[in-house]
């Protein structure tokens, strides 16, 4: 019985020291893992915010394109004497002027 205890004791000691070493490693690396997750969450949030902003800008650009086409038709009808089209063109122009400042300018690629 004593012989078995002499064999088991060192095995238990080695396995226990492995557990303690792993626990120490886990404790030491925990702040790094937590910080890494925080960066991932922040990056994801920023990425999602950028995507949302891009969708909103595209939506305004689409609306602007539709208004510009509508404005061109209204001006053409106005120039032919359609008073109602002239009033509609003024309203459409006002809406275009409200949307324009909300759309970022494209960078100048000629320079």
Secondary structure, 3 states (H helix, E strand, C coil): CHHHHHHHHHHHHHHHHHHHHHHHHHHHHHHHHHHHHHHHHHHHHHHHHHHHHHHHHHHHHHHHHHHHHHHHHHHHHHHCCCHHHHHHHHHHHHHHHHHHCCCCCCCCCCC
